[in-house]
């Protein structure tokens, strides 16, 4: 693939997620906790190389935290998009299993669904 990164997404209403806006499967915008579309990030990402991920994170971590004094990966990916990198959306379907594990309180439900 010619993509530099990929974001796995699912259809969602408003919620505590990051959201992507795509043209076809090409991500043109990604926002943390701002529902710019119904396509929410599943929290799984792919990067063409470790160096690309490290560079995006290093640049992002030089600034202030995103939301609630925490750093998220969506703004780092937004920097890649602004820097002319190709980021693909990889939509998950109803047949795919989505298990939320964003906070420690999600773990009991994740363990129940995965065993």
N, C-alpha and C positions, 0 to 999 in steps of 0.2 A: 504494500500500500504506500501511497505517496503522503499519507497523513503523518503529522508530527506527534499527534496525541489523539486520544479518543475519550469520550465521556459516555458512560452507560446511563441511560435514562428510562423513566417510566412515566405513564400518564398520571397526573395528580392534580388535585385542586390546591388551594392555598394551604401551606403547611411549613414546617421548619426545615426547608430544603434550600438548595441552590437550584436555579432554573436556567435552562438554555433556550435560546432563540436560534433556530436553524433555517437555512434555505436548502431544501432537499435534506441531505444529511450533513451538510457543512455548517458547523456552529459559527454563528456570526456575533453572538453575545452570550455571556454567562454572568449571572448576578447571584450573590449570596443573600438568601432570605428575602428576595424580591421576586414575586411571581410574574416574570415577563412573558410567560407562556404556560401551557399545561404540562410541559416536559420538565420533570424534576430529575435531578441527578441522584442516581442510586448509591453514590459514594464509592463507586469503582471507576478507576481511570487507567488508561494505558498511555505510556510515553514511548516514543521511538528509541530513546536512549536515556540512560541514567543521567548523562551530562545535561540533557535538555530539562529534565525534572529538577535537577540540582540548581541549574541556572535560574529557572522560573521561581523556585522557592527562595533562593538566596536573594534575588531582587525583591521579592514580595516581603520577606522577613525584615528587610531594611526599613520598612514603613511602620506606621501604627497598626495595632490589631484591628480586625474587621468588625466583629460583632461581639458584644459582651466580653471584651478583652481577650478574645480568642482569635487565632489565625485559622483560615479555611483555605482549601486548595482552589476553590472556584476563582478567587481574585488572581491567583498565580496563573491560572489557565487564561484568564482574561488578558493578562499581560502578553501571553504567547500569541493570542489572536491579534492584539494590537501591533505586535511585532511581525505580522505577516506569516505566522505559522498556520498550517492547515490543521484544524481540529475537527474531527468527525464525531457525529452523534451515533451511538450504537443503541437503538431502542430495544428494551426488553419487552417481551410479549407476556400475555397472560399465562403462557405455558412455562415461562421462566420463573424461578423461585426468587423472590425478593425477601430478604430477612434483614430487618433494620437492626443495626448495631452501632448507633451513633453515640450513645451514652451508656454508662454502666447499668442503668435500670432496664435497658433493652435486652440484656444478656439472658435472663431466665426465659423469655419468650423465644429468643433465638435458639437456645439449647433445646427447648421443647419442639420447635419446628424442624430442627436439623437432626434429631435423633429418632 
